[in-house]
Amino acid sequence: MKNLGKIDRMIRIIVALAVVSLYYTDILPGLWGISAAALASIFLITSLVSFCPLYSVIGVNTHNKKG
C-alpha cells in the first residue's frame, strides 16, 4: 500500500541528492556524513517504492487516492 504522495517523494529525492553531494564534496565528513548518507539512502528507497514504514506506524498518508 502506498503512503507517499508525489510532493513528499520529490522532497525526499531532493534532500537525498543534496546530502549525498555534501558527503562526496567533504562538506559533511566523518561519522556525521556517513549517518546522513545512510538516512539519504533510506529517503531515496522509500521515495522510489512510495512507502514509508514510519508513516504507516504513526498513521500518516500523503498519497492521494483518486476515485
Residue frames as qw, qx, qy, qz and C-alpha x, y, z in Angstrom:
[[0.000, 0.888, 0.459, 0.000, 0.00, 0.00, 0.00],
 [0.416, 0.412, -0.014, 0.811, 1.42, 3.38, -0.99],
 [0.337, -0.806, -0.417, 0.252, 1.53, 6.12, 1.61],
 [0.340, -0.442, 0.142, 0.818, 3.81, 8.75, -0.01],
 [0.443, 0.823, 0.300, -0.192, 2.43, 11.42, -2.29],
 [0.683, 0.579, 0.096, 0.434, 4.19, 12.96, -5.28],
 [0.010, 0.897, -0.201, 0.394, 5.37, 16.11, -3.48],
 [0.720, -0.605, 0.333, -0.073, 6.60, 14.10, -0.49],
 [0.913, 0.095, 0.254, 0.303, 8.56, 11.79, -2.80],
 [0.497, 0.737, -0.010, 0.458, 10.11, 14.72, -4.70],
 [0.280, -0.873, 0.276, -0.288, 11.21, 16.41, -1.47],
 [0.851, -0.390, 0.342, 0.074, 12.80, 13.17, -0.25],
 [0.827, 0.359, 0.173, 0.397, 14.71, 12.74, -3.53],
 [0.230, 0.860, -0.110, 0.443, 15.97, 16.35, -3.45],
 [0.519, -0.765, 0.332, -0.190, 17.07, 16.04, 0.18],
 [0.926, -0.139, 0.299, 0.185, 18.79, 12.70, -0.54],
 [0.693, 0.552, 0.077, 0.458, 20.69, 14.14, -3.52],
 [0.034, -0.900, 0.192, -0.390, 21.71, 17.21, -1.53],
 [0.703, -0.618, 0.345, -0.074, 23.01, 15.13, 1.38],
 [0.915, 0.095, 0.250, 0.303, 24.92, 12.78, -0.91],
 [0.495, 0.725, -0.024, 0.478, 26.53, 15.72, -2.70],
 [0.301, -0.862, 0.278, -0.300, 27.52, 17.26, 0.66],
 [0.866, -0.369, 0.330, 0.068, 29.06, 13.95, 1.70],
 [0.848, 0.279, 0.224, 0.391, 31.04, 13.43, -1.51],
 [0.322, 0.791, -0.079, 0.514, 32.37, 17.01, -1.51],
 [0.583, -0.092, -0.542, 0.598, 33.59, 16.56, 2.10],
 [0.206, -0.505, 0.063, -0.836, 31.38, 19.33, 3.41],
 [0.786, -0.395, 0.152, -0.451, 29.76, 16.72, 5.64],
 [0.467, 0.445, -0.759, 0.090, 32.67, 14.43, 6.61],
 [0.031, -0.270, 0.848, -0.454, 33.20, 11.57, 9.01],
 [0.042, 0.264, 0.936, -0.229, 30.56, 9.81, 11.03],
 [0.314, 0.533, 0.314, -0.720, 28.04, 12.63, 10.50],
 [0.363, 0.443, -0.496, -0.652, 28.45, 12.27, 6.76],
 [0.171, 0.038, -0.974, -0.140, 28.07, 8.51, 6.84],
 [0.144, 0.387, 0.778, -0.473, 24.98, 8.77, 9.03],
 [0.359, 0.558, 0.057, -0.746, 23.46, 11.43, 6.77],
 [0.316, 0.332, -0.720, -0.521, 24.25, 9.35, 3.67],
 [0.029, -0.144, -0.985, 0.090, 22.56, 6.33, 5.25],
 [0.254, 0.531, 0.540, -0.602, 19.48, 8.42, 6.01],
 [0.336, 0.522, -0.309, -0.721, 19.57, 9.78, 2.44],
 [0.185, 0.127, -0.916, -0.331, 19.61, 6.24, 1.07],
 [0.106, 0.379, 0.863, -0.318, 16.55, 5.41, 3.17],
 [0.299, 0.595, 0.163, -0.728, 14.84, 8.55, 1.83],
 [0.282, 0.405, -0.616, -0.614, 15.70, 7.53, -1.73],
 [0.083, -0.060, -0.990, -0.095, 14.48, 3.95, -1.32],
 [0.168, 0.486, 0.721, -0.465, 11.22, 4.96, 0.35],
 [0.321, 0.581, -0.045, -0.747, 10.55, 7.55, -2.35],
 [0.228, 0.282, -0.782, -0.506, 11.14, 5.01, -5.12],
 [0.158, -0.218, -0.962, -0.038, 8.71, 2.49, -3.63],
 [0.328, -0.452, -0.200, -0.805, 6.23, 5.18, -2.43],
 [0.761, -0.506, -0.389, -0.119, 6.04, 3.60, 1.01],
 [0.089, 0.564, -0.550, 0.609, 7.43, 4.79, 4.35],
 [0.569, -0.267, -0.765, 0.138, 7.22, 2.29, 7.23],
 [0.177, -0.159, -0.481, 0.844, 7.39, 5.10, 9.79],
 [0.357, -0.058, -0.168, -0.917, 4.40, 6.80, 8.19],
 [0.633, -0.229, -0.650, -0.352, 2.37, 3.61, 8.50],
 [0.466, -0.224, -0.706, 0.485, 3.27, 3.28, 12.18],
 [0.057, -0.267, -0.356, 0.894, 2.25, 6.85, 13.05],
 [0.315, 0.623, 0.697, -0.165, -0.74, 6.88, 10.70],
 [0.108, 0.668, -0.169, -0.716, 0.41, 9.44, 8.12],
 [0.596, 0.346, 0.659, 0.303, -0.65, 9.10, 4.49],
 [0.055, 0.619, -0.136, -0.771, 0.29, 11.76, 1.91],
 [0.129, 0.035, 0.832, 0.538, -0.72, 9.63, -1.08],
 [0.483, 0.249, 0.104, -0.833, -3.82, 10.96, -2.78],
 [0.326, 0.193, 0.920, 0.096, -6.27, 8.26, -3.74],
 [0.345, 0.199, -0.252, -0.882, -8.34, 9.19, -6.77],
 [0.373, -0.096, -0.832, -0.399, -11.66, 7.59, -7.36]]
